Amino acid sequence: MNDEFNMSMRKFLKQVGVTSQQAIETAMRNAGDAKGKTFVARMELRIDGLDMTHVVEGEIKGPSE
């Protein structure tokens, strides 16, 4: 793959990471009762035109304090 592709992919993934973290932090703050709880998280990535879907699942622990 070429440099332009790698840069555009990295830029997209950085945007996904930063905006997703912000959304999760906001949701945790707004939940009120998230302290110490474990939440199941699921992220689905689809790319139009490539007939591609990628799913990542995991757990996110609420703040301890």
C-alpha positions as CSV (number, residue, x, y, z in Angstrom):
1,M,0.0,0.0,0.0
2,N,1.2,3.5,-0.6
3,D,1.9,6.4,1.8
4,E,-1.2,8.4,0.8
5,F,-3.4,5.3,1.7
6,N,-1.6,4.8,5.0
7,M,-1.9,8.4,6.0
8,S,-5.6,8.6,5.2
9,M,-6.2,5.4,7.1
10,R,-4.3,6.6,10.1
11,K,-6.1,9.9,10.1
12,F,-9.5,8.1,10.0
13,L,-8.5,5.7,12.8
14,K,-7.2,8.6,15.0
15,Q,-10.5,10.4,14.5
16,V,-12.4,7.2,15.4
17,G,-10.3,6.7,18.5
18,V,-10.5,10.3,19.8
19,T,-14.2,10.9,19.1
20,S,-15.1,7.4,20.5
21,Q,-13.2,8.1,23.7
22,Q,-14.9,11.4,24.1
23,A,-18.4,9.9,23.6
24,I,-17.6,7.1,26.1
25,E,-16.4,9.5,28.7
26,T,-19.5,11.7,28.2
27,A,-21.8,8.7,28.5
28,M,-20.0,7.5,31.7
29,R,-20.4,11.0,33.3
30,N,-24.1,11.2,32.3
31,A,-24.9,7.7,33.5
32,G,-24.5,8.7,37.1
33,D,-24.3,5.1,38.3
34,A,-21.4,3.8,36.2
35,K,-18.9,3.7,39.0
36,G,-17.3,0.3,39.3
37,K,-19.6,-1.3,36.7
38,T,-18.3,-3.2,33.6
39,F,-20.0,-2.5,30.3
40,V,-19.9,-4.6,27.2
41,A,-18.8,-2.5,24.2
42,R,-19.2,-3.3,20.5
43,M,-17.8,-1.3,17.6
44,E,-18.8,-2.0,14.1
45,L,-16.9,-0.6,11.1
46,R,-18.4,-0.7,7.7
47,I,-16.8,0.6,4.5
48,D,-19.2,1.5,1.7
49,G,-18.1,0.2,-1.6
50,L,-15.9,-2.6,-0.2
51,D,-18.7,-4.9,1.2
52,M,-16.7,-5.0,4.4
53,T,-17.8,-5.2,8.0
54,H,-15.4,-5.5,11.0
55,V,-16.7,-5.9,14.6
56,V,-14.7,-5.4,17.8
57,E,-16.1,-6.4,21.1
58,G,-14.8,-5.9,24.6
59,E,-15.4,-4.6,28.0
60,I,-15.1,-1.1,29.5
61,K,-14.9,-0.6,33.2
62,G,-16.6,2.4,34.7
63,P,-14.6,4.8,36.9
64,S,-13.6,3.5,40.3
65,E,-14.3,6.9,41.9
